[in-house]
Amino acid sequence: MKYKHLFFDLDNTLWDFAKNSHETFSEIYRDNLTDEKKIPSLQAFFEAYTVHNTRLWSLYRKNMISKEELRDTRFLITLKDFGIDDEQLAEKLSEEYTYKSPRKGSLFPGTIETLEQLKGRFHLHILTNGFEEIQHVKLAYSGLEKYFESLITSEQAGSKKPDAGIFYYALEHTEARVEESLMIGDDLDVDIIGAKAIGMDTVLFDPFDSNLTSLAPTHRINRIYDILPYMERIN
């Protein structure tokens, strides 16, 4: 058997971040912002937040800001986009989002069925840059927890994808060899390039068929359950 250990990214690979996040935003907008005339719509607020959140996460991965800075500023600067300078409101939105979002359970189609097929045949692990305490909640509320032997986070490893350190930590933590390990993730720059840099084979989960061409992964799938025939073929 070529592969024994499968390392999965969580957000946007198994756990549907976009869907769960938007559902959470709908709730916090309804409960806190519907009377705020400066914000024209939920969609406008969500799009503005997404821009800032993506930028801040990029800085966080590069160790340019802390976890606390990311959490404390993303809602505040989003509100300021609409002319609202209210730190108390920003803190309330952040707390509600941080609590509610990881308790949403939407997964990409076929995730549970795929994991049912893989469990017992392979050692399954989560490898994520997400915050330690949040990832545990996501796994518990989405029903994913029972499928994985280990949850490895960047906080635990002291290194963030795509840095080599987190991948080496994952191998040591799981007693896996690089040649018998496979990284499955949605982010070419973070999951795929990072894993390939240490010689690990990769599968890019690309549900939107983005046709990215730089540094191609070992394999590419558009649906998570497409990994099953791939594993049968190579193993």
N, C-alpha and C positions, 0 to 999 in steps of 0.2 A: 504494500500500500504506500503510495507516494506521500499523501498527506495524512497526518494524524491530528493536527491541531488547527482549528479554524478560528481566526480572530475577526470578530465583527465590530465595525463601528456601530454606534447606536442611533444617534440623531440623523434623520434623512436616509438611513439605510434599512433599519427595521422599524424604528419608532418614527411615525409620520410627524416630524417637527412642524411643518408648515400648517397642517390641518389642526393639530392640537393647539398650536400657538394662536391661530386665528380664532378658534373656538373660545379660547381663554380671553382674547382681546374683546370679542363680542360681549362677554359677560362683564368685564371690568369697564368697558365703555358704557354699557347700559346702566351699570350701577353707579358710575362716578362722573361721566362726561356728557350725558345726553342733554343736559341743560347748559352746557358750555358753548355759547354762541360763536366763539372764536374758532372752534373746530368744526369744519363743515360736515364731516362724515366719519364714520368708523373706518372706512377704507383709506381716507386721507391720513388719519392718525396712524393706522397700521403701516402704511407705506413709508411714512416718515420715520417711524420707529425702526422698521426693518433696515433702512439705510444706515442709521446710527448704530444699531446693534451689530450689523455685519462689520462695520468699520472698527468698532470697539473690540469685537472678538478677534479680529486680525491683530490688533495691538496687543491684546492679552496673550495670544499665541506666541508673539515675539517678545514677551516679557517686558513690554513697554508700559503696561498699566497692571494694576493688581485686580484680583477678583472683586474686591470691595469697590474699587473705582468703576469697574464695568457695571456692577449692579446699581451703584448709587447715581450714576450720571446718565444712563441711557434714557430713562423716562424724563429726567429733568431737561435735557437738551431737546428732546422731542416736543415737550410742552412749550419750550421757548420758541420753537419753530412757528408756533401759532400765537406768539405774543403772550404766553402765560408763564410767569416767573413765580412758581409756587413750590417750594421745596417740600412742604408738608404733603401736598397732593402727590408729588412725584414719589415720595417715600411710600405713601399708601398704595399707589399703583404698583410699585415694585414689589412690595410685600404680598399683595394679592396675586400678582402674576407668578411670583416665585412659589407660592403655595399651590395655586390652582393648576398651573400648566403641567407639572410632572404627574399630576393625578389624572390627566386625560389618557385614554388608552388606545387611541387610533394607531393602527399599524399598517404598513404597506400590505396590499393584498397578497395572500399566500404565505405570510410570514410564519404563522403558527404551524401550518401544514408542512412547510419546508423544514422547520426546526424539529418537528415530530419525526421526519424522515432521517434527519442527520444525527439526532441524539442517540447515543449508544454506539454509533459507528465511528464518531469522531469526538475529540475533546473540544468543547465549544467554549469560547471566551468572548467577553466584551472588552474592547480597547477604545477608550474615549477620552477626549479632552474636556468633557463636561464636568461640572462641579460634583465632587464626591457624593455629598448627601443627596443631591438632586437625582443622580443616576440610580441610586438604590430605590428611591420612590418610584421612578419611572418603571423599573423592572417589576416591582411589586404590583403596581396598579394596572399594568398592561398584560399581566400574565406571562411575562417572559422569564421571570426569575428562575423557574424550575429547570430551564433548558441549559443554563450556563454554569460551568464549574467555577468560573472566576470572573470578577469585574475589576478591570485594571483601569485606573483613572490617571490623568496627568498629575493630579495632586499627589496621589500615592507614589507615582514613579519619580516625581521631582523633575519631570521633563514633559514637554508637549509635542504631540505630532505636529510637524513632520520630523522633529529631531530624532536622531538615531537612538538617543538614550532611552526613550520610552519603549521602543521596540526591543532593545536589548533587555530592558527590565522585564518586559512581558515574557520573553523567552526564558529568562532565568526564573521568574516567578512560577511559571507553569512547567518548568523542566522540559521545554520543547527545544528541538533543534531547528535552525532556520530552514534547512532543506525539507523538513517535513511539516512546514507551517504555511498557512495561506491567509492573507489579509483581504477582507472583503469590506469595501467602503464606497461612499458616494463622492468623496472629494479627491480629485486628481492630485492637487497640490499637497494636501495634508495626509491622506491615507495611502495613496498609491506611490507617489514619489518618495515619501518617507520610508515605506516598507521596501521598495525596490533598492533604495540606497544601501540597505544592509543585506541584500541578496534574497529577500523574501519574495515569493511569488504573490501575485495580486489578482483580485477580481474587482473591476470597477462596476458598481451599481449605478447605471445611467438610465433612469426611467424616462428621461426626456430626450434621449438619443441625441446628445449634444455634439457628437462627432468630433470630440476633442482628439487632437492628433499628436500633441507633444508628449514624449515619453510614454508610449502606449503601455497599458497594463498587460499582464499575462493573458487576461481574458476580460471580456466585457459582457454584462447582462443588462437587459432592460426591465426584467421582472425578477423579483427575489427568488422565485421558485425555479427560474432558469438555471440556477446553480446545481440543481439535482441531476439533470442529464449530463452536465459538465463534470460533476464529481464521478458519475458512473463511468464516463468515457476515460478519464485520466487515472482513475484508481482501479 
